[in-house]
Amino acid sequence: MKFPICTNCVHFLEHKNYYPYDSPPDSKEYGQCKLFGQIDLITGVIEYDYAKFCRSDATKCGKNATKFEEIPKK
């Protein structure tokens, strides 16, 4: 059985490394999902959940990727 991959989903946010002294981390490990997160009521910044945790949680996207939407082909 083939499961949808988060990096092919419109809700996936690739990790961006802004610290110049580190080697860039793998975006698959630290990528986030735009569907799940919390807003900081002081700053207004949304802190999204890591995609790998959303896929591990059946109440979010789960292993079957219930919220998956494929990126449209150009």
PQR file with spaces between the fields and no chain letter, atoms N, CA, C, O and H, PARSE charges and radii, in Angstrom:
ATOM       1  N    MET     1       0.843   -1.187    0.000 -0.4000 1.5000
ATOM       2  CA   MET     1       0.000    0.000    0.000 -0.0000 2.0000
ATOM       3  C    MET     1       0.886    1.248    0.000  0.5500 1.7000
ATOM       4  O    MET     1       1.834    1.342    0.780 -0.5500 1.4000
ATOM       5  N    LYS     2       0.580    2.182   -0.859 -0.4000 1.5000
ATOM       6  CA   LYS     2       1.370    3.400   -0.978 -0.0000 2.0000
ATOM       7  C    LYS     2       0.661    4.543   -0.251  0.5500 1.7000
ATOM       8  O    LYS     2      -0.519    4.801   -0.486 -0.5500 1.4000
ATOM       9  H    LYS     2      -0.190    2.106   -1.493  0.4000 1.0000
ATOM      10  N    PHE     3       1.397    5.226    0.637 -0.4000 1.5000
ATOM      11  CA   PHE     3       0.834    6.325    1.402 -0.0000 2.0000
ATOM      12  C    PHE     3       1.282    7.665    0.814  0.5500 1.7000
ATOM      13  O    PHE     3       2.385    7.756    0.275 -0.5500 1.4000
ATOM      14  H    PHE     3       2.356    5.016    0.827  0.4000 1.0000
ATOM      15  N    PRO     4       0.450    8.701    0.905 -0.5600 1.5000
ATOM      16  CA   PRO     4       0.848   10.030    0.446  0.2800 2.0000
ATOM      17  C    PRO     4       2.039   10.555    1.255  0.5500 1.7000
ATOM      18  O    PRO     4       2.154   10.283    2.450 -0.5500 1.4000
ATOM      19  N    ILE     5       2.902   11.292    0.608 -0.4000 1.5000
ATOM      20  CA   ILE     5       4.108   11.845    1.226 -0.0000 2.0000
ATOM      21  C    ILE     5       3.867   13.313    1.547  0.5500 1.7000
ATOM      22  O    ILE     5       3.387   14.068    0.701 -0.5500 1.4000
ATOM      23  H    ILE     5       2.809   11.513   -0.363  0.4000 1.0000
ATOM      24  N    CYS     6       4.200   13.717    2.767 -0.4000 1.5000
ATOM      25  CA   CYS     6       3.951   15.091    3.224 -0.0000 2.0000
ATOM      26  C    CYS     6       4.611   16.144    2.329  0.5500 1.7000
ATOM      27  O    CYS     6       4.026   17.200    2.089 -0.5500 1.4000
ATOM      28  H    CYS     6       4.591   13.104    3.454  0.4000 1.0000
ATOM      29  N    THR     7       5.804   15.874    1.840 -0.4000 1.5000
ATOM      30  CA   THR     7       6.492   16.875    1.012 -0.0000 2.0000
ATOM      31  C    THR     7       5.764   17.138   -0.300  0.5500 1.7000
ATOM      32  O    THR     7       6.065   18.114   -0.988 -0.5500 1.4000
ATOM      33  H    THR     7       6.280   15.016    2.035  0.4000 1.0000
ATOM      34  N    ASN     8       4.811   16.282   -0.655 -0.4000 1.5000
ATOM      35  CA   ASN     8       4.011   16.475   -1.870 -0.0000 2.0000
ATOM      36  C    ASN     8       2.653   17.100   -1.572  0.5500 1.7000
ATOM      37  O    ASN     8       1.784   17.144   -2.443 -0.5500 1.4000
ATOM      38  H    ASN     8       4.567   15.490   -0.096  0.4000 1.0000
ATOM      39  N    CYS     9       2.464   17.582   -0.343 -0.4000 1.5000
ATOM      40  CA   CYS     9       1.184   18.133    0.085 -0.0000 2.0000
ATOM      41  C    CYS     9       1.224   19.667    0.099  0.5500 1.7000
ATOM      42  O    CYS     9       2.249   20.263    0.428 -0.5500 1.4000
ATOM      43  H    CYS     9       3.170   17.546    0.365  0.4000 1.0000
ATOM      44  N    VAL    10       0.108   20.295   -0.257 -0.4000 1.5000
ATOM      45  CA   VAL    10       0.036   21.762   -0.279 -0.0000 2.0000
ATOM      46  C    VAL    10       0.155   22.359    1.124  0.5500 1.7000
ATOM      47  O    VAL    10       0.469   23.542    1.259 -0.5500 1.4000
ATOM      48  H    VAL    10      -0.725   19.811   -0.525  0.4000 1.0000
ATOM      49  N    HIS    11      -0.086   21.576    2.156 -0.4000 1.5000
ATOM      50  CA   HIS    11      -0.038   22.080    3.530 -0.0000 2.0000
ATOM      51  C    HIS    11       1.343   21.969    4.168  0.5500 1.7000
ATOM      52  O    HIS    11       1.544   22.445    5.285 -0.5500 1.4000
ATOM      53  H    HIS    11      -0.341   20.616    2.046  0.4000 1.0000
ATOM      54  N    PHE    12       2.294   21.349    3.475 -0.4000 1.5000
ATOM      55  CA   PHE    12       3.634   21.141    4.018 -0.0000 2.0000
ATOM      56  C    PHE    12       4.467   22.414    3.919  0.5500 1.7000
ATOM      57  O    PHE    12       4.539   23.042    2.862 -0.5500 1.4000
ATOM      58  H    PHE    12       2.130   20.963    2.567  0.4000 1.0000
ATOM      59  N    LEU    13       5.091   22.783    5.027 -0.4000 1.5000
ATOM      60  CA   LEU    13       6.007   23.927    5.061 -0.0000 2.0000
ATOM      61  C    LEU    13       7.421   23.403    5.231  0.5500 1.7000
ATOM      62  O    LEU    13       7.745   22.798    6.254 -0.5500 1.4000
ATOM      63  H    LEU    13       5.032   22.273    5.886  0.4000 1.0000
ATOM      64  N    GLU    14       8.259   23.631    4.239 -0.4000 1.5000
ATOM      65  CA   GLU    14       9.638   23.175    4.324 -0.0000 2.0000
ATOM      66  C    GLU    14      10.399   23.990    5.366  0.5500 1.7000
ATOM      67  O    GLU    14      10.207   25.200    5.489 -0.5500 1.4000
ATOM      68  H    GLU    14       7.996   24.122    3.409  0.4000 1.0000
ATOM      69  N    HIS    15      11.256   23.313    6.105 -0.4000 1.5000
ATOM      70  CA   HIS    15      12.052   23.994    7.135 -0.0000 2.0000
ATOM      71  C    HIS    15      13.071   24.919    6.478  0.5500 1.7000
ATOM      72  O    HIS    15      13.727   24.540    5.508 -0.5500 1.4000
ATOM      73  H    HIS    15      11.412   22.330    6.005  0.4000 1.0000
ATOM      74  N    LYS    16      13.198   26.122    7.005 -0.4000 1.5000
ATOM      75  CA   LYS    16      14.182   27.095    6.531 -0.0000 2.0000
ATOM      76  C    LYS    16      15.214   27.304    7.626  0.5500 1.7000
ATOM      77  O    LYS    16      14.856   27.548    8.778 -0.5500 1.4000
ATOM      78  H    LYS    16      12.665   26.429    7.793  0.4000 1.0000
ATOM      79  N    ASN    17      16.484   27.212    7.279 -0.4000 1.5000
ATOM      80  CA   ASN    17      17.562   27.403    8.239 -0.0000 2.0000
ATOM      81  C    ASN    17      18.115   28.815    8.091  0.5500 1.7000
ATOM      82  O    ASN    17      18.676   29.163    7.052 -0.5500 1.4000
ATOM      83  H    ASN    17      16.775   27.014    6.343  0.4000 1.0000
ATOM      84  N    TYR    18      17.955   29.624    9.132 -0.4000 1.5000
ATOM      85  CA   TYR    18      18.429   30.999    9.083 -0.0000 2.0000
ATOM      86  C    TYR    18      19.696   31.201    9.906  0.5500 1.7000
ATOM      87  O    TYR    18      20.192   32.324   10.002 -0.5500 1.4000
ATOM      88  H    TYR    18      17.499   29.341    9.976  0.4000 1.0000
ATOM      89  N    TYR    19      20.228   30.139   10.500 -0.4000 1.5000
ATOM      90  CA   TYR    19      21.436   30.247   11.298 -0.0000 2.0000
ATOM      91  C    TYR    19      22.604   29.828   10.424  0.5500 1.7000
ATOM      92  O    TYR    19      22.701   28.656   10.059 -0.5500 1.4000
ATOM      93  H    TYR    19      19.826   29.227   10.421  0.4000 1.0000
ATOM      94  N    PRO    20      23.505   30.759   10.073 -0.5600 1.5000
ATOM      95  CA   PRO    20      24.521   30.483    9.051  0.2800 2.0000
ATOM      96  C    PRO    20      25.599   29.487    9.470  0.5500 1.7000
ATOM      97  O    PRO    20      26.343   29.013    8.612 -0.5500 1.4000
ATOM      98  N    TYR    21      25.712   29.154   10.750 -0.4000 1.5000
ATOM      99  CA   TYR    21      26.806   28.293   11.194 -0.0000 2.0000
ATOM     100  C    TYR    21      26.428   26.827   11.276  0.5500 1.7000
ATOM     101  O    TYR    21      27.290   25.978   11.504 -0.5500 1.4000
ATOM     102  H    TYR    21      25.108   29.540   11.447  0.4000 1.0000
ATOM     103  N    ASP    22      25.175   26.522   11.097 -0.4000 1.5000
ATOM     104  CA   ASP    22      24.726   25.129   11.122 -0.0000 2.0000
ATOM     105  C    ASP    22      24.590   24.603    9.705  0.5500 1.7000
ATOM     106  O    ASP    22      24.297   25.345    8.767 -0.5500 1.4000
ATOM     107  H    ASP    22      24.475   27.212   10.912  0.4000 1.0000
ATOM     108  N    SER    23      24.810   23.301    9.575 -0.4000 1.5000
ATOM     109  CA   SER    23      24.471   22.702    8.291 -0.0000 2.0000
ATOM     110  C    SER    23      22.953   22.626    8.241  0.5500 1.7000
ATOM     111  O    SER    23      22.309   22.393    9.264 -0.5500 1.4000
ATOM     112  H    SER    23      25.048   22.699   10.337  0.4000 1.0000
ATOM     113  N    PRO    24      22.384   22.818    7.075 -0.5600 1.5000
ATOM     114  CA   PRO    24      20.923   22.839    7.006  0.2800 2.0000
ATOM     115  C    PRO    24      20.321   21.500    7.419  0.5500 1.7000
ATOM     116  O    PRO    24      20.749   20.454    6.931 -0.5500 1.4000
ATOM     117  N    PRO    25      19.335   21.520    8.312 -0.5600 1.5000
ATOM     118  CA   PRO    25      18.671   20.262    8.688  0.2800 2.0000
ATOM     119  C    PRO    25      17.796   19.759    7.555  0.5500 1.7000
ATOM     120  O    PRO    25      17.416   20.512    6.658 -0.5500 1.4000
ATOM     121  N    ASP    26      17.493   18.508    7.611 -0.4000 1.5000
ATOM     122  CA   ASP    26      16.654   17.882    6.598 -0.0000 2.0000
ATOM     123  C    ASP    26      15.231   18.431    6.716  0.5500 1.7000
ATOM     124  O    ASP    26      14.628   18.355    7.786 -0.5500 1.4000
ATOM     125  H    ASP    26      17.802   17.897    8.339  0.4000 1.0000
ATOM     126  N    SER    27      14.696   18.975    5.640 -0.4000 1.5000
ATOM     127  CA   SER    27      13.364   19.572    5.675 -0.0000 2.0000
ATOM     128  C    SER    27      12.283   18.539    5.982  0.5500 1.7000
ATOM     129  O    SER    27      11.226   18.891    6.505 -0.5500 1.4000
ATOM     130  H    SER    27      15.186   19.037    4.770  0.4000 1.0000
ATOM     131  N    LYS    28      12.533   17.275    5.666 -0.4000 1.5000
ATOM     132  CA   LYS    28      11.549   16.227    5.963 -0.0000 2.0000
ATOM     133  C    LYS    28      11.456   16.009    7.468  0.5500 1.7000
ATOM     134  O    LYS    28      10.391   15.665    7.980 -0.5500 1.4000
ATOM     135  H    LYS    28      13.392   16.989    5.241  0.4000 1.0000
ATOM     136  N    GLU    29      12.551   16.205    8.171 -0.4000 1.5000
ATOM     137  CA   GLU    29      12.569   15.995    9.617 -0.0000 2.0000
ATOM     138  C    GLU    29      11.920   17.158   10.354  0.5500 1.7000
ATOM     139  O    GLU    29      11.216   16.948   11.342 -0.5500 1.4000
ATOM     140  H    GLU    29      13.416   16.485    7.755  0.4000 1.0000
ATOM     141  N    TYR    30      12.149   18.378    9.887 -0.4000 1.5000
ATOM     142  CA   TYR    30      11.676   19.560   10.596 -0.0000 2.0000
ATOM     143  C    TYR    30      10.578   20.319    9.852  0.5500 1.7000
ATOM     144  O    TYR    30      10.197   21.412   10.269 -0.5500 1.4000
ATOM     145  H    TYR    30      12.721   18.549    9.084  0.4000 1.0000
ATOM     146  N    GLY    31      10.071   19.761    8.767 -0.4000 1.5000
ATOM     147  CA   GLY    31       8.980   20.395    8.038 -0.0000 2.0000
ATOM     148  C    GLY    31       7.731   20.467    8.907  0.5500 1.7000
ATOM     149  O    GLY    31       7.542   19.654    9.813 -0.5500 1.4000
ATOM     150  H    GLY    31      10.381   18.873    8.427  0.4000 1.0000
ATOM     151  N    GLN    32       6.887   21.441    8.623 -0.4000 1.5000
ATOM     152  CA   GLN    32       5.698   21.649    9.433 -0.0000 2.0000
ATOM     153  C    GLN    32       4.441   21.570    8.575  0.5500 1.7000
ATOM     154  O    GLN    32       4.505   21.618    7.346 -0.5500 1.4000
ATOM     155  H    GLN    32       7.040   22.101    7.887  0.4000 1.0000
ATOM     156  N    CYS    33       3.302   21.448    9.245 -0.4000 1.5000
ATOM     157  CA   CYS    33       2.027   21.363    8.553 -0.0000 2.0000
ATOM     158  C    CYS    33       1.212   22.621    8.847  0.5500 1.7000
ATOM     159  O    CYS    33       1.016   22.986   10.007 -0.5500 1.4000
ATOM     160  H    CYS    33       3.251   21.408   10.243  0.4000 1.0000
ATOM     161  N    LYS    34       0.739   23.281    7.788 -0.4000 1.5000
ATOM     162  CA   LYS    34      -0.033   24.524    7.939 -0.0000 2.0000
ATOM     163  C    LYS    34      -1.416   24.302    8.534  0.5500 1.7000
ATOM     164  O    LYS    34      -2.069   25.262    8.943 -0.5500 1.4000
ATOM     165  H    LYS    34       0.899   22.985    6.846  0.4000 1.0000
ATOM     166  N    LEU    35      -1.871   23.068    8.590 -0.4000 1.5000
ATOM     167  CA   LEU    35      -3.215   22.798    9.115 -0.0000 2.0000
ATOM     168  C    LEU    35      -3.273   22.749   10.636  0.5500 1.7000
ATOM     169  O    LEU    35      -4.336   22.933   11.229 -0.5500 1.4000
ATOM     170  H    LEU    35      -1.341   22.288    8.259  0.4000 1.0000
ATOM     171  N    PHE    36      -2.135   22.503   11.259 -0.4000 1.5000
ATOM     172  CA   PHE    36      -2.133   22.300   12.707 -0.0000 2.0000
ATOM     173  C    PHE    36      -1.097   23.176   13.383  0.5500 1.7000
ATOM     174  O    PHE    36       0.077   23.166   13.014 -0.5500 1.4000
ATOM     175  H    PHE    36      -1.271   22.354   10.777  0.4000 1.0000
ATOM     176  N    GLY    37      -1.535   23.928   14.367 -0.4000 1.5000
ATOM     177  CA   GLY    37      -0.631   24.777   15.114 -0.0000 2.0000
ATOM     178  C    GLY    37      -1.407   25.662   16.067  0.5500 1.7000
ATOM     179  O    GLY    37      -2.630   25.576   16.174 -0.5500 1.4000
ATOM     180  H    GLY    37      -2.489   23.936   14.667  0.4000 1.0000
ATOM     181  N    GLN    38      -0.668   26.512   16.756 -0.4000 1.5000
ATOM     182  CA   GLN    38      -1.274   27.421   17.715 -0.0000 2.0000
ATOM     183  C    GLN    38      -0.742   28.822   17.475  0.5500 1.7000
ATOM     184  O    GLN    38       0.402   29.010   17.058 -0.5500 1.4000
ATOM     185  H    GLN    38       0.326   26.582   16.669  0.4000 1.0000
ATOM     186  N    ILE    39      -1.588   29.794   17.743 -0.4000 1.5000
ATOM     187  CA   ILE    39      -1.177   31.180   17.597 -0.0000 2.0000
ATOM     188  C    ILE    39      -0.698   31.700   18.952  0.5500 1.7000
ATOM     189  O    ILE    39      -1.325   31.457   19.983 -0.5500 1.4000
ATOM     190  H    ILE    39      -2.516   29.642   18.081  0.4000 1.0000
ATOM     191  N    ASP    40       0.409   32.412   18.930 -0.4000 1.5000
ATOM     192  CA   ASP    40       0.912   33.065   20.137 -0.0000 2.0000
ATOM     193  C    ASP    40       0.070   34.325   20.322  0.5500 1.7000
ATOM     194  O    ASP    40       0.123   35.234   19.494 -0.5500 1.4000
ATOM     195  H    ASP    40       0.919   32.610   18.092  0.4000 1.0000
ATOM     196  N    LEU    41      -0.689   34.382   21.383 -0.4000 1.5000
ATOM     197  CA   LEU    41      -1.621   35.495   21.589 -0.0000 2.0000
ATOM     198  C    LEU    41      -0.922   36.818   21.864  0.5500 1.7000
ATOM     199  O    LEU    41      -1.554   37.870   21.777 -0.5500 1.4000
ATOM     200  H    LEU    41      -0.732   33.644   22.056  0.4000 1.0000
ATOM     201  N    ILE    42       0.348   36.793   22.190 -0.4000 1.5000
ATOM     202  CA   ILE    42       1.109   38.017   22.424 -0.0000 2.0000
ATOM     203  C    ILE    42       1.686   38.570   21.120  0.5500 1.7000
ATOM     204  O    ILE    42       1.544   39.756   20.822 -0.5500 1.4000
ATOM     205  H    ILE    42       0.862   35.938   22.261  0.4000 1.0000
ATOM     206  N    THR    43       2.337   37.699   20.350 -0.4000 1.5000
ATOM     207  CA   THR    43       3.010   38.156   19.133 -0.0000 2.0000
ATOM     208  C    THR    43       2.185   37.968   17.871  0.5500 1.7000
ATOM     209  O    THR    43       2.436   38.632   16.865 -0.5500 1.4000
ATOM     210  H    THR    43       2.452   36.736   20.592  0.4000 1.0000
ATOM     211  N    GLY    44       1.202   37.071   17.909 -0.4000 1.5000
ATOM     212  CA   GLY    44       0.408   36.780   16.721 -0.0000 2.0000
ATOM     213  C    GLY    44       1.063   35.787   15.782  0.5500 1.7000
ATOM     214  O    GLY    44       0.511   35.475   14.727 -0.5500 1.4000
ATOM     215  H    GLY    44       0.998   36.532   18.726  0.4000 1.0000
ATOM     216  N    VAL    45       2.235   35.284   16.150 -0.4000 1.5000
ATOM     217  CA   VAL    45       2.960   34.329   15.316 -0.0000 2.0000
ATOM     218  C    VAL    45       2.334   32.948   15.485  0.5500 1.7000
ATOM     219  O    VAL    45       2.043   32.517   16.601 -0.5500 1.4000
ATOM     220  H    VAL    45       2.684   35.538   17.007  0.4000 1.0000
ATOM     221  N    ILE    46       2.133   32.265   14.369 -0.4000 1.5000
ATOM     222  CA   ILE    46       1.596   30.910   14.415 -0.0000 2.0000
ATOM     223  C    ILE    46       2.748   29.931   14.479  0.5500 1.7000
ATOM     224  O    ILE    46       3.654   29.968   13.646 -0.5500 1.4000
ATOM     225  H    ILE    46       2.370   32.615   13.462  0.4000 1.0000
ATOM     226  N    GLU    47       2.712   29.057   15.466 -0.4000 1.5000
ATOM     227  CA   GLU    47       3.709   28.006   15.604 -0.0000 2.0000
ATOM     228  C    GLU    47       3.070   26.715   15.118  0.5500 1.7000
ATOM     229  O    GLU    47       2.245   26.115   15.809 -0.5500 1.4000
ATOM     230  H    GLU    47       1.976   29.026   16.142  0.4000 1.0000
ATOM     231  N    TYR    48       3.462   26.295   13.919 -0.4000 1.5000
ATOM     232  CA   TYR    48       2.878   25.104   13.308 -0.0000 2.0000
ATOM     233  C    TYR    48       3.484   23.838   13.887  0.5500 1.7000
ATOM     234  O    TYR    48       4.640   23.828   14.309 -0.5500 1.4000
ATOM     235  H    TYR    48       4.132   26.782   13.359  0.4000 1.0000
ATOM     236  N    ASP    49       2.692   22.763   13.905 -0.4000 1.5000
ATOM     237  CA   ASP    49       3.160   21.464   14.378 -0.0000 2.0000
ATOM     238  C    ASP    49       4.063   20.837   13.321  0.5500 1.7000
ATOM     239  O    ASP    49       3.903   21.076   12.125 -0.5500 1.4000
ATOM     240  H    ASP    49       1.752   22.771   13.562  0.4000 1.0000
ATOM     241  N    TYR    50       5.015   20.030   13.786 -0.4000 1.5000
ATOM     242  CA   TYR    50       5.874   19.304   12.850 -0.0000 2.0000
ATOM     243  C    TYR    50       5.042   18.262   12.108  0.5500 1.7000
ATOM     244  O    TYR    50       4.210   17.576   12.702 -0.5500 1.4000
ATOM     245  H    TYR    50       5.145   19.836   14.758  0.4000 1.0000
ATOM     246  N    ALA    51       5.279   18.156   10.811 -0.4000 1.5000
ATOM     247  CA   ALA    51       4.511   17.240    9.966 -0.0000 2.0000
ATOM     248  C    ALA    51       4.632   15.801   10.445  0.5500 1.7000
ATOM     249  O    ALA    51       3.656   15.052   10.401 -0.5500 1.4000
ATOM     250  H    ALA    51       5.955   18.714   10.329  0.4000 1.0000
ATOM     251  N    LYS    52       5.814   15.405   10.901 -0.4000 1.5000
ATOM     252  CA   LYS    52       5.977   14.006   11.318 -0.0000 2.0000
ATOM     253  C    LYS    52       5.107   13.677   12.525  0.5500 1.7000
ATOM     254  O    LYS    52       4.673   12.535   12.673 -0.5500 1.4000
ATOM     255  H    LYS    52       6.606   16.014   10.937  0.4000 1.0000
ATOM     256  N    PHE    53       4.842   14.664   13.398 -0.4000 1.5000
ATOM     257  CA   PHE    53       3.976   14.419   14.539 -0.0000 2.0000
ATOM     258  C    PHE    53       2.507   14.408   14.110  0.5500 1.7000
ATOM     259  O    PHE    53       1.698   13.671   14.674 -0.5500 1.4000
ATOM     260  H    PHE    53       5.195   15.592   13.277  0.4000 1.0000
ATOM     261  N    CYS    54       2.168   15.221   13.116 -0.4000 1.5000
ATOM     262  CA   CYS    54       0.790   15.216   12.596 -0.0000 2.0000
ATOM     263  C    CYS    54       0.470   13.872   11.949  0.5500 1.7000
ATOM     264  O    CYS    54      -0.654   13.383   12.057 -0.5500 1.4000
ATOM     265  H    CYS    54       2.825   15.819   12.657  0.4000 1.0000
ATOM     266  N    ARG    55       1.446   13.279   11.283 -0.4000 1.5000
ATOM     267  CA   ARG    55       1.233   11.983   10.645 -0.0000 2.0000
ATOM     268  C    ARG    55       1.195   10.858   11.657  0.5500 1.7000
ATOM     269  O    ARG    55       0.643    9.794   11.374 -0.5500 1.4000
ATOM     270  H    ARG    55       2.360   13.677   11.195  0.4000 1.0000
ATOM     271  N    SER    56       1.769   11.069   12.832 -0.4000 1.5000
ATOM     272  CA   SER    56       1.751   10.048   13.878 -0.0000 2.0000
ATOM     273  C    SER    56       0.479   10.108   14.720  0.5500 1.7000
ATOM     274  O    SER    56       0.190    9.182   15.478 -0.5500 1.4000
ATOM     275  H    SER    56       2.217   11.933   13.061  0.4000 1.0000
ATOM     276  N    ASP    57      -0.276   11.189   14.592 -0.4000 1.5000
ATOM     277  CA   ASP    57      -1.456   11.423   15.418 -0.0000 2.0000
ATOM     278  C    ASP    57      -2.727   11.199   14.592  0.5500 1.7000
ATOM     279  O    ASP    57      -3.001   11.938   13.647 -0.5500 1.4000
ATOM     280  H    ASP    57      -0.041   11.942   13.977  0.4000 1.0000
ATOM     281  N    ALA    58      -3.492   10.176   14.958 -0.4000 1.5000
ATOM     282  CA   ALA    58      -4.705    9.841   14.214 -0.0000 2.0000
ATOM     283  C    ALA    58      -5.766   10.939   14.301  0.5500 1.7000
ATOM     284  O    ALA    58      -6.655   10.991   13.451 -0.5500 1.4000
ATOM     285  H    ALA    58      -3.270    9.576   15.726  0.4000 1.0000
ATOM     286  N    THR    59      -5.698   11.816   15.305 -0.4000 1.5000
ATOM     287  CA   THR    59      -6.667   12.908   15.415 -0.0000 2.0000
ATOM     288  C    THR    59      -6.303   14.084   14.514  0.5500 1.7000
ATOM     289  O    THR    59      -7.096   15.012   14.354 -0.5500 1.4000
ATOM     290  H    THR    59      -4.977   11.774   15.995  0.4000 1.0000
ATOM     291  N    LYS    60      -5.119   14.051   13.932 -0.4000 1.5000
ATOM     292  CA   LYS    60      -4.703   15.113   12.998 -0.0000 2.0000
ATOM     293  C    LYS    60      -4.755   14.533   11.583  0.5500 1.7000
ATOM     294  O    LYS    60      -5.846   14.334   11.049 -0.5500 1.4000
ATOM     295  H    LYS    60      -4.475   13.298   14.062  0.4000 1.0000
ATOM     296  N    CYS    61      -3.637   14.264   10.980 -0.4000 1.5000
ATOM     297  CA   CYS    61      -3.625   13.710    9.619 -0.0000 2.0000
ATOM     298  C    CYS    61      -3.511   12.185    9.648  0.5500 1.7000
ATOM     299  O    CYS    61      -4.123   11.500    8.828 -0.5500 1.4000
ATOM     300  H    CYS    61      -2.750   14.425   11.414  0.4000 1.0000
ATOM     301  N    GLY    62      -2.749   11.668   10.567 -0.4000 1.5000
ATOM     302  CA   GLY    62      -2.618   10.228   10.730 -0.0000 2.0000
ATOM     303  C    GLY    62      -1.805    9.547    9.652  0.5500 1.7000
ATOM     304  O    GLY    62      -1.401   10.169    8.669 -0.5500 1.4000
ATOM     305  H    GLY    62      -2.253   12.224   11.233  0.4000 1.0000
ATOM     306  N    LYS    63      -1.574    8.268    9.847 -0.4000 1.5000
ATOM     307  CA   LYS    63      -0.769    7.484    8.899 -0.0000 2.0000
ATOM     308  C    LYS    63      -1.416    7.410    7.519  0.5500 1.7000
ATOM     309  O    LYS    63      -0.721    7.269    6.513 -0.5500 1.4000
ATOM     310  H    LYS    63      -1.903    7.763   10.645  0.4000 1.0000
ATOM     311  N    ASN    64      -2.737    7.504    7.472 -0.4000 1.5000
ATOM     312  CA   ASN    64      -3.435    7.437    6.183 -0.0000 2.0000
ATOM     313  C    ASN    64      -3.525    8.785    5.484  0.5500 1.7000
ATOM     314  O    ASN    64      -4.089    8.882    4.394 -0.5500 1.4000
ATOM     315  H    ASN    64      -3.301    7.619    8.290  0.4000 1.0000
ATOM     316  N    ALA    65      -2.971    9.830    6.102 -0.4000 1.5000
ATOM     317  CA   ALA    65      -2.931   11.175    5.512 -0.0000 2.0000
ATOM     318  C    ALA    65      -4.325   11.666    5.121  0.5500 1.7000
ATOM     319  O    ALA    65      -4.571   11.992    3.960 -0.5500 1.4000
ATOM     320  H    ALA    65      -2.512    9.751    6.988  0.4000 1.0000
ATOM     321  N    THR    66      -5.213   11.715    6.075 -0.4000 1.5000
ATOM     322  CA   THR    66      -6.600   12.093    5.811 -0.0000 2.0000
ATOM     323  C    THR    66      -6.759   13.532    5.349  0.5500 1.7000
ATOM     324  O    THR    66      -7.766   13.857    4.719 -0.5500 1.4000
ATOM     325  H    THR    66      -5.013   11.450    7.018  0.4000 1.0000
ATOM     326  N    LYS    67      -5.803   14.405    5.639 -0.4000 1.5000
ATOM     327  CA   LYS    67      -5.882   15.813    5.241 -0.0000 2.0000
ATOM     328  C    LYS    67      -5.005   16.132    4.028  0.5500 1.7000
ATOM     329  O    LYS    67      -4.894   17.293    3.632 -0.5500 1.4000
ATOM     330  H    LYS    67      -4.985   14.141    6.151  0.4000 1.0000
ATOM     331  N    PHE    68      -4.395   15.128    3.448 -0.4000 1.5000
ATOM     332  CA   PHE    68      -3.464   15.306    2.331 -0.0000 2.0000
ATOM     333  C    PHE    68      -4.149   15.910    1.113  0.5500 1.7000
ATOM     334  O    PHE    68      -5.221   15.464    0.705 -0.5500 1.4000
ATOM     335  H    PHE    68      -4.486   14.185    3.769  0.4000 1.0000
ATOM     336  N    GLU    69      -3.516   16.931    0.536 -0.4000 1.5000
ATOM     337  CA   GLU    69      -3.941   17.522   -0.740 -0.0000 2.0000
ATOM     338  C    GLU    69      -2.689   17.653   -1.599  0.5500 1.7000
ATOM     339  O    GLU    69      -1.770   18.401   -1.267 -0.5500 1.4000
ATOM     340  H    GLU    69      -2.645   17.293    0.867  0.4000 1.0000
ATOM     341  N    GLU    70      -2.667   16.927   -2.694 -0.4000 1.5000
ATOM     342  CA   GLU    70      -1.488   16.922   -3.544 -0.0000 2.0000
ATOM     343  C    GLU    70      -1.236   18.271   -4.199  0.5500 1.7000
ATOM     344  O    GLU    70      -2.172   18.961   -4.604 -0.5500 1.4000
ATOM     345  H    GLU    70      -3.414   16.319   -2.965  0.4000 1.0000
ATOM     346  N    ILE    71       0.029   18.638   -4.300 -0.4000 1.5000
ATOM     347  CA   ILE    71       0.417   19.876   -4.979 -0.0000 2.0000
ATOM     348  C    ILE    71       0.044   19.726   -6.449  0.5500 1.7000
ATOM     349  O    ILE    71       0.419   18.734   -7.074 -0.5500 1.4000
ATOM     350  H    ILE    71       0.789   18.077   -3.971  0.4000 1.0000
ATOM     351  N    PRO    72      -0.688   20.691   -7.020 -0.5600 1.5000
ATOM     352  CA   PRO    72      -1.084   20.579   -8.431  0.2800 2.0000
ATOM     353  C    PRO    72       0.117   20.544   -9.367  0.5500 1.7000
ATOM     354  O    PRO    72       1.104   21.251   -9.164 -0.5500 1.4000
ATOM     355  N    LYS    73       0.014   19.726  -10.372 -0.4000 1.5000
ATOM     356  CA   LYS    73       1.049   19.639  -11.405 -0.0000 2.0000
ATOM     357  C    LYS    73       0.962   20.859  -12.295  0.5500 1.7000
ATOM     358  O    LYS    73      -0.133   21.338  -12.589 -0.5500 1.4000
ATOM     359  H    LYS    73      -0.788   19.151  -10.537  0.4000 1.0000
ATOM     360  N    LYS    74       2.108   21.368  -12.730 -0.4000 1.5000
ATOM     361  CA   LYS    74       2.124   22.545  -13.604 -0.0000 2.0000
ATOM     362  C    LYS    74       1.985   22.150  -15.034  0.5500 1.7000
ATOM     363  O    LYS    74       1.978   23.010  -15.915 -0.5500 1.4000
ATOM     364  H    LYS    74       2.997   20.978  -12.492  0.4000 1.0000
